[in-house]
């Protein structure tokens, strides 16, 4: 599920079929204009590092990487946050400055 909320996107990643409260993870992304990629600049998920050409492609990668990194780095996460299903909020900011036509 994708929903825009005040400049952030919320993505739901179903990792368990049982009824449970969602564990929400906040991930910040920045754009690197030289490399022309979006990358994870900060994350509540330990060890999460990703980049992609577009913000949507980054979100698609995160759908798989969030549960994988939670499983792989569970020892660094409070037990109540390790359980799925997981949901992440991708917060991205991009500025563009260029000359206007004369």
Secondary structure, DSSP 8 states (H G I E B T S, - for coil): -EEEETTEEEEEE---SS----EEEEEEEEEETTTTEEEEEEESSTT---EESSHHHHHHHHHHHHHHHHHHTGGGS-HHHHSS-EEEEEEEE---------
